[in-house]
Amino acid sequence: MATGTITGTAARSSVDLGVPQVDRSHERLYWVLADCWNVVRRDLLHYRRLPVLILWRLGFPMVSVLLYGFVFGSAMRVPGGGDYREFLMPGMFASTMAFGFMNTATAVVTDTARGVTDRFRSMPMSSSAVCSGRGLADLTVAVAELAILALTALAIGWRSDGGLVDTVAAFGLLLLLRFSLIWVGVWCGLVVPNEEAAGGLYAVVFPLTMISSVFVAPSLMPAWLAPVAAWNPVSSTVQATRELFGNPGAGGGTWVEQHAVLMAVVWPLVITAVFLPLAVRRFQRLSR
């Protein structure tokens, strides 16, 4: 008790005497970044050892390109005319980014089931670093997936008719959508109880991509369904990338379609603002 009193008195005296205190904010930031980088390295090592995982994830969009582009493509109609494969590819890019949140959720719930999350919680690590590390790792994988899919699109004849700046901006919007949905995946992975329950999330992501402008323009849908598809966040990214790539099918008759580039930025920012704090808070509550 006496020692504690002396120590506390000495500390207060040093402040009163104007002795400069050590600012440890930079040190804390360093360790948060170091923790984040270690989580990123750990997550990326899985893909380095099992690169087939990336090809497996690209299997669905590649099959969809062949199925819709070559099998059903001749029966599809593009509003305003144009080649359906040119219309389809921006939608497939966005669909791949949207489906990626399932991969995030599955990875998080797998770590939880195997005790990895408990291991992180028992270590002196920043909870925000654990979540942000998962996000950066998944975003890095998304860049690789998007590059492979773009090469596939070029191989079947797709081209971007926009300029270099517009093309880069379009891919940036696709990654922004993926970035926002990462936090949805992290939160879902921390909420669902097991890997089997995580598989049920396909019931959410499948309508999210199908009831959109990925495969068909909303103007060709029934009157009651068209507004739902038009206001889908995925549709905004699809329409914006079609516009920036210079591909057919851009624009539309509704306000959200006419301002697709704006909404392709607003929707991901709103999703991130909602689910990023929820994911970090959920991780922190796991230790209580």
C-alpha positions, 0 to 999 in steps of 0.5 A: 500500500505504501509503495503504491502511494509513493509511486502515485505521488511521484507520478503526480509530482512529475506532472506538476513539475512539468516533466515531459510525459512519453507519448506512446500513441506512435508505439500503439499504432506501430503494434496495431499495424504489426498485428494487422500485417501478421494476420494478413501474412497468415491468411495469405499463406493459405492461398500460397499453399493451396492456390487451387482455392482461388481457381475454385472460387472463379469456377462459378463466374467462368462457367456463368460466362460460358453458359450465359455468354455462349449458350443463352447469349443469342437469346438475350436482349440488350437495351439499346442494342449491342453484344450480350457478352460485352453487356455481361462481363461487367456484371460478372466482375461485380458478381464475383466481388459480391460472392466474395463475402461468402468466402470471408464469412466461411474463413472467419467461422472456420477460424472460430471453429478451429480455435484460431479466433480464441487464440487471437483473443488470448494474445495481446493483439488489437481486436481491430487489427484482427478484423482489418487484417482479414479485410486486407487479406481478402482484398488482396485475393480479390485483386488476384481474382479480378485480374484472372477474370479480366484475362478470361474476359479478354480471351473471349473477346471482351474489351473496355472501350473507355479510356485508361482512367475510366477503366482503372476507375471501373476496377476501383469501384469493383474493389470498393464493393468487395471491400465493403462486403468484406465487413459483412462477411466478417460480421456474419462469420462471427455471428453464425454458430458453425460452418454448416450455418455459414453455407446457408448464407448462399440463400442471401447472396444468390438473390443479391446477385440474381435480382440485379442488373448482372444478367438482365437489365431491370427495364426488362423485368416485371414492373414490381421487380424492376425497382428492387433490382435497380436499387440493389447495390450490386446493380449500381456497381454493374451499371457504373462499370458498364458506363466507365468501360463503355459497354452496352446497357449503361444508363436507364430510366430511373434516378439510381440508374442515371446516377450509377457512378455516384451510387456505386460509391455511396452504397459501399461507403454506407455498408462499410460504415454500418458493418465495420464497427459491427464486426469489430464490436462483435469480435470484442464481445467474444471475450466477454 
